[in-house]
Amino acid sequence: MGELVLCGINTHACIRMAAIDAYQRDLRVVLAEECIDSYNEEHARVSLDYMNEKIAKVAVVAEVIEALRPGAAGPAE
């Protein structure tokens, strides 16, 4: 199983759809919290609530960087 870290704009649209697509392909999905955003805060919040701990893991960038160290457990574990 691979892992995908997502960042980008429109949490409620592009990020959500990419996360669902990756999840359906059996990838572990990590959302880099400080690297995603949306012009609609309410839609973004609802989308994050829907995705977090179900199809994706929301992680701060420091957690993602730490997880990339050799031998480290990924943030989605």
Secondary structure, DSSP 8 states (H G I E B T S, - for coil): --EEEEEEE-IIIIIHHHHHHHHHTT-EEEEEEEEEE-S-HHHHHHHHHHHBTTTBEEE-HHHHHHHTSTT---TT-
